[in-house]
Amino acid sequence: MLSAERNEQLTRVGPGTPMGALLRRYWWPVAFAADLPRRDIRKVRLLGEDLALYRLRDGSLHLLADRCPHRGAALSYGIVEDNGVRCPYHGWLFDGAGACLEQPGEPADSTFNDRVRAKRYHARELGGLVWAYLGPEPVPVLPRYDLFVWDDAIRDVGHAVIPCNFVQIQENAVDLDHVAWLHGRYSQWLANRGVADEIPAMFSRFNEVTAFDRTDYGILMRRRLKGQDETADDWAVGHPLVFPNLLRLGGGGSYGFHIRVPIDDEHTWALWYIAYKPGDRPVADPGPVTSFEVPWQTPDGNFLLNNVEGQDIMAWVTQGKIADRTQEHLGTVDRGVILLRQLFFEQMDRVRDGLDPMNVLRSEGEVIDLPQEREKFGKGSAFLADLLAATQARFSPRRDEIIRRFAEANAALEVGGR
C-alpha cells in the first residue's frame, strides 16, 4: 500500500505538482486531426489546464491557454482569422506564438499590445492525432512510434472519457492476471446469467508464469499461458508498456496502442488506436485514420459489460475517481503494478533534479518499432471476427469492412499456398 502523501503525489497532475511536472515533459494526444478542419477552433483539456486549439487556413496548428489575458474570456469561442484567433469578447487578436497583434479600442499609437501575451503551448500532428506539449523549453521530439506512421494499414481509433484518474487505468496495463479472471471467468458468469454474451475462450487461459522486464522505454511484459512452451510469442516476444502512458497489444494482424491521457486528476481520455494488416501484409487503399466513440454505460447508467474494454472500465471506475491506495493489499500478482509505480516515482525525482525523464527524445530519429506478439490468441478471419466482437471494436462503423478485408486476405493466402 502507499501512504496518503505518496498516493497524492502519484495522482495529482495539475501545474505545480510533482506528477504534473513529470507528465508535462511528454507529448499528449488531445484531438483527432480530422475533427479540426481549417479555420476551426475547439476547447481541449489536458493535465488540469483548459486550452484553445485551432487550425489556420494554411493548415498549421496552434495551442493557447483558454483565457484571454484582457478580461479572461475563453479564446476557444474565438474567431479564427488568417493570422490568429480573435477573442470574441473585445476583439483582441493573438497569433500562434501568443503575441497580441491587435487591440481594437486602444489608441492608434498605443504600444500596449507589445506588453500583453497569451500563454502559448505547442501542437503537432501525427498519425491522425493532434498532440500537445505543455512543458518547458526546449521542446522534445514527438516520438514516431511505428503505428502512428504506418500508411499501409487500416487505422481505426475508439475513444471514451473515463471518470477516474489515469494512473489506475495505466496500472491495469501491467496487471496480467486480471485477463483470465475479468475477461474469462467473469464473462462466463455474466453469460450464464444472461447479462452479456460470453467473450471468446481466447481470454480465458490462465498464466503459468509471468515476467516484467524493465527496459529503456518502460516495461516489457511476458507470460507463458498454461499449455504453452517457452517458444510461444507470449513468452518469447511479449508486449511493452511505453512510459508513461502507452500499452502495445494485439496479435493476428491487429496491432494496437492503448493510450491514456490525463485530462485532469479525475478524468482520463482513453484511446484504443488499432492498426489492422490482414494477412500481416500492406493494405491497399486503407483510407484515412478514423475514430468512433466507445459507449461504456447502458441507458440506465450501469456498466456495459459485453466487451473487454467495458469490463476494464468497470474495474477502473469502481476503484473511485482516485483510487485509495492506503487501503490496498498488494500480492505477488501485482509485481507489474509495483514496478510501474517505482518508475513514476523515479522519473518524478529525475525531473525534480533537473534531468530529462525516460523516453524524452532530443533528436529526430527513425521510426521506433516496438515488440508485440503476432500469434497471441490466433489468426485468420474467423479469429479476427471473434476479436472484434469481444473488444471495443464491436462499436466501430468500419467493423464489417475490416472483417471483410481479413476474409479476403485469408482467401488469397489459401489460394497462394496451393
C-alpha positions in Angstrom: 0.0 0.0 0.0 1.0 3.6 -0.3 0.8 6.4 2.2 -1.8 9.1 1.7 1.1 11.5 0.8 2.6 9.2 -1.8 -0.8 8.5 -3.3 -1.4 12.2 -3.6 2.0 12.6 -5.3 1.2 9.8 -7.7 -2.2 11.0 -8.8 -2.2 14.9 -8.9 -1.4 16.1 -12.4 -2.0 19.9 -12.3 0.5 22.7 -12.6 3.0 22.8 -9.7 2.6 19.1 -8.7 5.5 16.6 -9.0 3.5 14.3 -11.2 2.3 17.2 -13.3 5.9 18.4 -13.8 6.8 14.9 -15.0 3.9 14.4 -17.4 4.5 17.9 -18.9 7.7 16.6 -20.3 5.8 14.4 -22.8 3.6 14.9 -25.9 -0.1 14.0 -25.4 -2.9 13.5 -28.0 -5.7 15.9 -27.4 -7.9 15.7 -30.5 -8.3 13.9 -33.9 -6.9 15.8 -36.8 -9.9 15.0 -39.0 -12.2 16.7 -36.4 -10.3 20.0 -36.7 -10.8 21.4 -40.2 -9.1 24.5 -41.5 -10.1 27.8 -39.8 -11.6 25.9 -36.8 -11.2 26.1 -33.1 -12.1 23.9 -30.1 -11.5 23.7 -26.3 -9.4 20.8 -25.1 -8.3 20.0 -21.5 -5.1 18.4 -20.6 -3.3 17.9 -17.2 -5.9 20.1 -15.5 -5.4 23.0 -17.9 -8.1 24.4 -20.3 -6.6 25.1 -23.8 -7.8 26.6 -27.1 -6.7 24.5 -30.0 -7.1 26.0 -33.5 -6.1 25.4 -37.1 -5.4 28.3 -39.5 -6.3 28.4 -43.2 -2.8 27.2 -44.1 -3.3 24.1 -42.1 -1.0 25.0 -39.2 -2.0 24.1 -35.6 -1.7 26.3 -32.6 -2.4 26.0 -28.9 -3.0 28.8 -26.4 -4.2 28.8 -22.8 -8.0 29.2 -23.0 -8.1 32.5 -21.3 -7.8 35.9 -22.9 -5.2 38.0 -21.0 -7.5 41.0 -21.3 -10.6 40.0 -19.2 -10.3 36.2 -19.1 -12.9 35.2 -21.6 -12.5 31.8 -23.3 -10.4 32.0 -26.5 -11.9 28.7 -27.6 -15.0 30.6 -28.6 -12.9 33.0 -30.6 -12.9 33.9 -34.3 -10.2 32.2 -36.3 -8.6 34.6 -38.8 -5.8 34.1 -41.3 -3.1 35.0 -38.8 -4.5 34.0 -35.4 -7.5 33.9 -33.1 -9.6 36.9 -32.1 -11.2 37.0 -28.7 -15.0 37.1 -29.1 -15.4 39.5 -26.1 -13.5 42.6 -27.2 -11.7 41.5 -30.4 -8.1 41.3 -29.3 -6.2 39.3 -31.8 -3.4 36.8 -30.9 -1.1 34.8 -33.1 0.1 31.3 -32.6 3.1 32.4 -30.5 0.7 34.3 -28.2 1.7 37.8 -29.4 -1.1 40.3 -29.3 -1.4 41.7 -32.8 -4.5 44.0 -32.4 -6.3 45.7 -29.6 -9.5 47.4 -31.0 -10.5 50.4 -29.0 -6.9 51.3 -27.9 -5.3 54.5 -29.4 -3.7 54.0 -32.8 -0.3 54.9 -31.4 -0.6 52.7 -28.3 2.1 50.1 -27.7 0.0 48.4 -25.0 -0.2 45.3 -27.2 3.5 44.8 -27.0 3.2 44.2 -23.3 0.4 41.6 -23.5 0.7 38.0 -24.4 -1.5 34.9 -24.3 0.1 31.8 -22.9 1.3 29.7 -25.8 1.9 25.9 -26.0 3.0 23.6 -28.8 0.8 21.4 -31.1 1.8 18.9 -33.8 0.0 16.4 -36.0 1.0 12.7 -36.2 -0.9 9.5 -37.0 -4.3 11.2 -37.4 -4.0 12.7 -33.9 -3.2 16.3 -32.7 -0.5 16.2 -30.0 0.1 18.9 -27.3 3.2 19.7 -25.3 2.8 21.8 -22.1 6.3 21.5 -20.7 9.3 23.7 -20.6 11.6 24.6 -23.5 13.4 23.2 -25.3 10.6 21.2 -26.8 11.4 17.5 -27.2 10.9 15.5 -30.3 7.4 13.9 -30.9 8.3 10.2 -30.9 7.5 8.4 -34.2 6.2 5.1 -32.9 5.5 2.6 -35.6 1.7 2.5 -35.7 1.5 6.3 -35.9 3.5 6.5 -39.1 2.1 3.4 -40.9 0.3 4.4 -44.1 -0.3 0.8 -45.3 -2.7 -0.3 -42.5 -6.3 0.4 -41.6 -6.1 2.6 -38.6 -9.3 2.9 -36.5 -9.4 4.5 -33.1 -12.0 4.0 -30.4 -12.1 6.6 -27.6 -14.0 7.4 -24.4 -13.8 9.8 -21.5 -13.4 7.8 -18.3 -14.3 9.5 -14.9 -11.2 8.4 -12.9 -7.5 9.1 -12.5 -5.2 7.9 -15.3 -2.8 6.0 -13.1 -5.3 3.3 -12.1 -6.1 2.9 -15.8 -2.4 2.6 -16.6 -1.9 0.1 -13.7 -4.4 -2.2 -15.5 -1.9 -2.4 -18.3 0.7 -4.2 -16.2 -1.8 -6.5 -14.5 -1.5 -9.7 -16.5 -3.5 -11.8 -14.1 -6.8 -9.9 -14.5 -7.2 -11.1 -18.1 -8.4 -14.7 -17.4 -10.5 -13.6 -14.4 -12.2 -10.4 -15.6 -12.4 -11.2 -19.3 -12.6 -15.0 -18.9 -14.3 -16.3 -15.8 -16.3 -13.2 -15.2 -17.6 -13.2 -18.8 -18.7 -16.8 -18.4 -20.6 -15.9 -15.2 -22.3 -13.0 -17.0 -23.2 -15.2 -19.9 -24.7 -17.9 -17.6 -26.9 -15.2 -16.1 -27.9 -13.9 -19.5 -26.4 -10.5 -18.7 -24.0 -10.4 -21.7 -22.6 -12.6 -24.4 -19.7 -14.7 -23.4 -16.3 -13.4 -24.6 -14.4 -15.9 -26.6 -12.2 -18.5 -24.9 -9.0 -16.8 -26.1 -9.3 -14.6 -23.0 -9.9 -17.5 -20.6 -6.4 -19.1 -20.4 -4.6 -18.7 -17.1 -1.0 -17.8 -16.7 1.6 -20.4 -15.8 4.4 -17.8 -15.2 4.8 -14.0 -15.8 7.7 -11.7 -16.2 8.1 -7.9 -16.1 11.4 -6.8 -17.6 12.5 -3.2 -17.1 13.6 -1.6 -20.5 14.8 1.7 -21.8 11.3 2.6 -22.8 9.4 1.2 -19.8 8.3 -2.4 -19.1 8.2 -5.5 -21.3 5.6 -7.9 -20.2 5.8 -11.6 -20.9 3.7 -14.5 -19.8 3.5 -18.2 -20.5 0.0 -19.5 -20.6 -1.0 -22.9 -19.3 -0.3 -25.3 -22.2 2.3 -23.1 -23.8 6.0 -23.7 -24.0 8.8 -21.1 -24.0 8.7 -20.6 -27.8 5.2 -19.1 -27.7 5.1 -15.4 -28.6 3.5 -14.5 -25.3 6.8 -15.5 -23.6 9.4 -15.2 -26.3 8.3 -11.8 -27.5 5.8 -10.2 -25.1 4.4 -6.7 -25.3 5.5 -3.4 -23.9 4.2 -0.6 -21.7 5.8 2.5 -23.1 6.3 5.0 -20.3 4.3 7.0 -19.3 1.0 6.2 -21.0 1.1 3.7 -23.9 0.3 0.0 -23.9 1.1 -2.0 -27.0 -1.1 -5.0 -27.5 -2.6 -7.2 -30.2 -2.0 -10.2 -32.5 -3.1 -11.9 -35.6 -2.7 -8.9 -37.9 -4.2 -6.5 -35.3 -1.7 -4.0 -33.7 -2.8 -1.6 -31.0 -1.8 1.2 -28.7 -4.0 1.8 -25.7 -3.3 5.4 -24.9 -4.3 7.0 -21.6 -4.4 10.8 -21.5 -4.9 12.6 -18.1 -7.5 15.3 -18.7 -7.2 16.2 -15.0 -7.0 14.4 -11.7 -10.4 12.7 -12.1 -10.9 12.3 -15.8 -9.0 10.4 -18.5 -9.3 10.3 -22.2 -8.8 6.6 -23.2 -7.9 5.8 -26.8 -7.7 2.4 -28.5 -5.6 3.1 -31.5 -5.7 -0.1 -33.7 -3.8 -0.7 -36.9 -5.0 -3.7 -39.0 -2.9 -5.6 -41.5 -4.9 -8.5 -42.8 -2.6 -11.4 -43.5 0.2 -9.2 -42.0 0.6 -7.6 -45.4 0.4 -3.9 -46.5 -3.2 -2.8 -47.1 -4.0 -1.1 -50.4 -6.2 2.0 -50.0 -6.6 1.8 -46.2 -8.4 5.1 -46.1 -7.7 7.9 -43.5 -7.4 7.4 -39.8 -10.9 7.1 -38.5 -12.4 7.4 -35.0 -15.5 6.5 -33.1 -16.8 6.9 -29.5 -16.9 3.8 -27.4 -20.0 3.5 -25.2 -19.4 2.1 -21.7 -22.7 2.6 -20.0 -26.2 1.2 -20.5 -29.2 3.6 -20.9 -30.0 3.1 -17.1 -26.4 4.1 -16.1 -25.0 0.6 -15.4 -21.7 -0.6 -16.9 -21.7 -2.1 -20.4 -20.0 -5.4 -19.8 -20.3 -7.1 -23.2 -16.8 -6.3 -24.3 -13.2 -6.4 -22.8 -12.8 -2.7 -22.5 -16.2 -2.2 -20.9 -15.2 -4.7 -18.2 -11.9 -2.9 -17.7 -13.7 0.4 -17.4 -15.9 -1.1 -14.7 -12.8 -2.2 -12.7 -11.2 1.3 -13.2 -14.2 3.4 -12.3 -15.3 1.3 -9.3 -12.0 2.0 -7.6 -13.2 5.6 -7.2 -12.3 8.7 -9.0 -8.8 8.5 -7.4 -8.0 5.0 -6.0 -7.3 5.0 -2.3 -4.0 3.0 -2.3 -3.7 3.3 1.5 -6.4 0.6 1.7 -5.0 -1.9 -0.8 -3.0 -5.2 -0.1 -0.7 -6.0 -3.0 0.4 -9.6 -3.7 2.7 -11.5 -5.9 0.4 -11.0 -8.9 1.0 -7.2 -8.5 4.7 -7.2 -9.4 4.0 -5.2 -12.6 1.9 -2.6 -10.7 4.7 -2.2 -8.1 7.3 -1.7 -10.9 5.2 0.9 -12.7 4.8 2.9 -9.5 8.6 2.7 -9.0 9.1 4.1 -12.5 6.7 7.0 -11.8 8.4 8.0 -8.6 11.9 7.6 -10.0 11.1 9.8 -13.0 9.5 12.4 -10.8 12.8 12.5 -8.9 14.7 13.0 -12.1 12.6 16.0 -13.1 13.0 17.4 -9.6 16.8 17.1 -10.1 16.7 19.0 -13.4 17.1 15.9 -15.6 15.1 14.5 -18.5 12.9 11.6 -17.6 12.9 8.4 -19.7 11.5 8.5 -23.2 12.1 12.2 -23.7 13.7 12.4 -27.1 16.0 15.3 -28.1 17.0 14.4 -31.6 15.0 13.3 -34.7 15.4 9.7 -35.4 14.0 6.7 -37.3 10.6 5.2 -36.8 10.5 3.4 -33.4 9.4 -0.2 -33.9 8.1 -1.9 -30.8 7.9 -5.6 -30.0 4.5 -7.3 -30.0 3.2 -10.9 -30.1 1.9 -11.9 -33.5 0.4 -15.2 -32.6 -1.1 -14.1 -29.3 -4.5 -15.6 -29.5 -4.9 -16.8 -33.0 -5.0 -15.7 -36.6 -7.2 -15.6 -39.7 -10.5 -14.0 -40.5 -12.5 -16.2 -38.0 -10.2 -15.2 -35.2 -10.4 -11.5 -36.2 -14.2 -11.6 -36.2 -14.2 -13.0 -32.7 -11.7 -10.5 -31.5 -13.6 -7.5 -32.9 -16.8 -8.9 -31.3 -15.1 -9.1 -27.9 -13.5 -5.7 -27.8 -14.4 -2.0 -28.2 -14.0 -2.5 -32.0 -17.5 -4.0 -32.0 -18.8 -0.4 -31.9 -16.7 0.7 -35.0 -18.5 1.7 -38.1 -15.7 0.0 -40.0 -16.0 -3.3 -38.3 -17.7 -5.1 -41.2 -15.2 -3.7 -43.7 -12.3 -4.9 -41.5 -13.7 -8.4 -41.2 -14.2 -8.5 -45.0 -10.7 -7.4 -45.7 -9.3 -10.1 -43.4 -11.5 -12.7 -45.1 -10.3 -11.6 -48.5 -6.6 -11.7 -47.3 -7.1 -15.2 -45.8 -8.7 -16.5 -49.0 -5.8 -15.0 -51.1 -3.3 -16.7 -48.8 -5.0 -20.1 -49.1 -5.1 -19.8 -52.9 -1.4 -18.8 -53.0 -0.5 -21.7 -50.8 -1.9 -24.3 -53.1 
